[in-house]
């Protein structure tokens, strides 16, 4: 599919573009927060206002992987060749303009606190997790520095395929406030099946990033994120058997976590939404909150064999997520 057609498809999904390659979308939690109907679990755990969160990407649909569980339209993946590089200040300014346009309708909603809405127009958090892999973007260090200059928080969610960019962020004093590594497959065999990467050495690249996280202790907040998927019930579904929460996987996850030595571990349940469902990642592959919490408890027990300070710090039933860590006082970044 041509880039122009990809752009049109994503605009139907309420992406607003800057140029041909950068885009912003207003998260449902941002909308919910503005209406006074609840906020994202990140607000509860970290003190970051959901209303002030800007979810964007400088390189929409550029990614090395085609992950089975991804709710984004990986069928429109544009690969790793990024055609547009922006001036970071100009990019953020235009992203903010586009985001404000997407939020325009909230001004006439009687449920919306107008002061909160006005404040939300200036993002307090920029999270590079809309679509596409942010560490592919060549100008990422400058972009993170620009976010920092605006006294805003920056979150990067990465697939771990570009350890050299992680190194560069460290060397150029451009590490984000929080760096999250998605860890959906804890061994090489499952990793290759799960992520469908364009790199033959995808597992080795991932392992290098895991090691780098351990070396960044004290330099930025580091998170390992697990998205758990259970075995399905539909025998006709070709993805019925693929899952990542077996008993064997418990110790494998623990080994990765010990190597990365993160501040926190997010143990999250897969949700069958967006493009993941027609791909075969159906509702019956969603674990319940209780199943996720039980599995997180098994990982925690394994971690405590080596370090008794690990504990279960927080949970959110609606979002099917549990947070493991060693210091609950570290969780808050800001007070909402």
C-alpha positions in Angstrom: 0.0 0.0 0.0 1.3 3.5 -0.9 2.2 5.9 2.0 -0.7 8.2 0.9 -3.2 5.4 1.3 -1.7 4.4 4.7 -2.1 8.1 5.8 -5.8 8.1 4.7 -6.5 4.9 6.5 -4.9 6.2 9.7 -6.7 9.5 9.5 -10.0 7.5 9.5 -8.8 6.2 12.9 -8.4 9.9 14.1 -4.7 10.2 13.6 -3.7 13.8 12.8 -0.5 14.1 10.7 2.4 16.5 10.6 3.9 16.0 7.2 3.7 12.5 5.9 5.4 10.6 8.7 4.6 12.2 12.1 1.2 11.9 13.8 -0.7 12.4 17.1 -3.9 10.7 18.4 -5.9 11.6 21.5 -6.0 8.6 23.8 -9.4 7.4 25.1 -8.0 7.9 28.6 -7.3 11.6 27.8 -10.9 11.9 26.6 -12.2 10.1 29.7 -10.2 12.3 32.0 -11.5 15.5 30.5 -15.1 14.3 30.9 -14.4 13.4 34.5 -15.0 9.7 33.9 -11.7 8.3 35.2 -8.0 8.4 34.2 -5.3 6.1 32.9 -3.5 3.8 35.3 -0.4 5.9 34.7 -2.0 8.8 36.5 -2.9 6.6 39.5 0.6 5.0 39.6 2.9 7.8 38.5 1.0 11.1 39.1 1.0 12.0 35.4 -2.2 13.8 34.2 -4.1 11.7 31.6 -5.6 15.0 30.3 -2.1 16.3 29.6 -0.8 13.3 27.9 0.3 13.7 24.2 0.5 10.3 22.5 2.5 10.8 19.2 5.1 9.3 16.9 7.6 11.0 14.6 7.7 7.9 12.4 4.2 6.4 12.2 4.1 2.7 11.1 7.9 2.4 10.8 8.8 -0.7 12.7 11.0 -3.8 12.4 8.4 -6.1 13.9 4.9 -7.3 13.1 3.9 -8.5 16.5 1.0 -10.9 16.7 -0.7 -9.1 19.6 -0.3 -5.5 18.3 -3.6 -3.6 18.0 -2.2 -1.3 15.4 -2.5 -2.1 11.7 0.8 -3.9 11.2 -0.4 -4.9 7.8 0.4 -1.3 6.9 3.9 -1.5 8.2 6.3 0.8 6.3 9.5 -0.9 7.3 12.6 0.8 8.7 13.2 3.4 6.0 12.2 6.8 7.5 11.8 9.5 4.8 11.2 12.6 6.9 13.3 14.1 9.7 11.9 17.1 11.4 13.3 20.0 13.4 12.3 18.9 16.9 11.0 22.3 18.1 8.9 22.7 14.9 7.6 19.1 15.2 6.4 19.4 18.7 4.8 22.8 18.0 2.9 21.3 15.1 2.0 18.1 17.0 0.5 20.3 19.7 -1.5 22.3 17.2 -2.9 19.1 15.6 -3.7 17.6 19.1 -5.6 20.7 20.0 -7.6 20.5 16.9 -8.5 16.9 17.7 -9.7 18.1 21.2 -11.7 21.0 19.8 -15.1 19.4 20.5 -14.5 19.1 24.2 -15.0 22.9 24.6 -18.8 22.4 24.1 -19.1 19.4 26.4 -20.9 20.3 29.6 -19.1 17.5 31.4 -15.7 19.0 30.7 -13.9 21.3 33.2 -12.9 24.2 31.0 -9.9 25.1 33.2 -8.7 21.5 33.0 -9.2 21.5 29.2 -7.2 24.7 28.8 -4.4 23.3 30.9 -4.4 20.1 28.9 -3.6 21.9 25.7 0.0 22.2 26.9 1.1 18.6 27.3 2.8 17.6 30.6 3.7 14.1 29.2 4.9 13.2 25.7 4.7 9.5 25.2 6.3 8.0 22.0 4.1 5.0 21.8 1.4 5.8 19.2 2.7 3.5 16.4 6.1 2.8 14.9 9.3 2.1 16.8 10.7 5.4 18.2 14.3 4.2 18.5 14.4 4.1 14.6 14.0 7.8 14.5 17.4 9.4 13.8 16.6 12.7 15.5 15.3 11.1 18.7 18.0 12.5 21.1 17.2 16.1 19.9 13.5 15.4 20.3 13.8 14.2 23.9 15.9 17.2 24.7 13.3 19.5 23.3 10.6 17.8 25.4 12.8 18.3 28.4 13.2 22.0 27.6 9.5 22.3 27.9 9.6 20.9 31.4 7.5 18.0 30.3 7.9 14.3 31.0 9.0 11.9 28.2 8.1 8.2 27.9 9.6 5.9 25.3 8.2 2.4 24.7 10.7 0.3 22.7 10.9 -3.2 21.2 14.6 -3.3 22.0 15.7 -3.8 18.4 18.0 -0.7 18.3 20.5 -0.9 21.3 22.8 1.5 19.5 20.1 4.3 19.8 19.7 3.5 23.5 23.5 3.9 23.8 23.4 7.2 21.9 20.6 8.6 24.1 22.8 7.9 27.1 25.9 9.4 25.6 24.1 12.6 24.4 22.4 13.2 27.8 19.1 12.6 26.0 17.5 9.7 28.0 13.8 10.0 28.5 12.1 10.3 31.9 11.0 6.7 31.5 12.3 4.0 29.2 10.0 1.0 28.8 11.1 -2.3 27.1 8.3 -4.5 25.8 9.1 -8.1 26.7 6.4 -10.3 25.2 8.4 -13.4 24.5 11.0 -14.6 27.0 12.9 -17.1 24.9 14.4 -17.1 21.4 12.0 -19.6 19.8 8.9 -17.8 21.0 10.4 -14.4 20.3 10.9 -15.2 16.6 7.4 -16.5 16.2 5.8 -13.6 18.2 7.5 -10.6 16.7 8.1 -11.5 13.0 11.0 -9.1 12.9 12.8 -8.1 9.7 16.1 -8.7 11.6 17.5 -12.2 11.7 19.3 -11.4 14.9 16.3 -9.9 16.6 16.7 -11.9 19.8 20.3 -11.0 20.1 19.5 -7.3 19.6 16.8 -7.6 22.3 19.2 -9.1 24.7 21.7 -6.3 24.1 19.0 -3.8 25.0 18.1 -5.8 28.2 21.8 -5.5 29.2 21.8 -1.8 28.5 18.9 -1.2 30.8 20.9 -2.7 33.6 23.7 -0.2 32.9 21.3 2.8 33.0 20.5 2.4 36.6 20.2 5.9 38.2 20.2 7.6 34.8 16.5 7.2 34.0 13.5 5.3 35.1 13.5 1.8 33.5 10.5 -0.5 33.0 10.1 -4.0 31.7 6.6 -4.5 30.3 5.0 -7.9 29.9 1.8 -8.3 27.8 0.4 -11.7 28.7 -1.6 -13.8 26.3 -3.2 -17.1 27.2 -3.9 -20.2 25.1 -7.1 -19.8 23.1 -10.1 -22.1 23.0 -11.0 -22.1 19.3 -9.2 -25.1 17.7 -9.8 -23.6 14.3 -7.8 -20.5 15.1 -4.2 -20.8 13.8 -3.0 -18.8 16.7 -4.9 -20.9 19.3 -1.8 -22.5 20.7 0.5 -19.5 20.8 0.8 -18.0 24.3 3.4 -16.5 26.6 2.4 -17.3 30.2 3.4 -21.0 30.7 5.0 -22.2 33.9 8.3 -22.5 32.0 8.1 -18.8 31.0 8.0 -17.7 34.7 11.7 -18.3 35.3 12.6 -17.0 31.8 10.9 -13.7 32.5 12.6 -13.5 35.9 16.0 -14.0 34.3 15.4 -11.1 31.9 14.1 -8.9 34.7 17.2 -9.6 36.9 19.5 -8.8 33.9 17.7 -5.5 33.2 17.4 -4.6 36.8 14.5 -2.2 36.2 12.7 0.1 38.6 9.4 -1.4 37.8 7.8 -4.3 35.9 4.4 -3.9 34.3 2.6 -7.2 34.1 -0.3 -6.5 31.8 -3.1 -8.6 30.2 -3.5 -8.6 26.4 -6.7 -7.0 25.2 -8.3 -8.1 21.9 -8.8 -4.8 20.3 -8.1 -3.0 17.0 -6.3 -5.0 14.4 -5.2 -7.8 16.7 -8.6 -9.5 16.6 -9.1 -10.2 12.9 -5.4 -11.4 12.9 -6.5 -14.3 15.3 -5.7 -12.7 18.7 -9.3 -13.2 19.8 -11.2 -12.5 23.1 -10.5 -16.0 24.4 -6.8 -15.2 24.4 -7.3 -12.4 27.0 -6.3 -13.4 30.5 -8.5 -12.0 33.4 -7.1 -9.6 36.0 -7.0 -12.5 38.5 -5.0 -14.6 36.1 -2.6 -11.8 35.4 -2.2 -11.1 39.1 -1.6 -14.8 39.9 1.0 -15.0 37.2 2.7 -11.8 38.4 2.8 -13.4 41.8 4.7 -16.4 40.4 7.3 -14.1 38.7 7.6 -12.1 42.0 8.2 -15.3 44.0 11.1 -16.2 41.6 12.6 -12.7 41.8 12.4 -12.8 45.6 14.7 -15.8 45.6 17.6 -13.4 44.7 16.3 -10.2 46.1 13.7 -10.0 49.0 13.0 -6.3 48.4 10.8 -7.1 45.3 7.1 -6.6 46.0 3.7 -6.0 44.3 3.4 -2.2 44.4 0.2 -1.4 42.6 -2.7 -2.8 40.5 -5.5 -1.6 38.3 -8.4 -4.0 37.6 -9.9 -2.0 34.7 -6.6 -2.0 32.8 -5.7 -5.6 33.8 -2.2 -4.5 35.1 0.0 -5.2 38.1 3.2 -3.3 38.9 6.2 -5.1 40.6 9.1 -3.1 42.0 11.2 -2.5 45.1 10.3 1.0 46.2 6.7 2.3 46.1 8.0 5.8 46.9 9.8 5.9 43.5 6.6 5.5 41.6 5.3 9.1 41.6 6.9 11.4 39.1 4.5 14.3 39.7 1.4 15.0 41.7 -1.7 15.5 39.6 
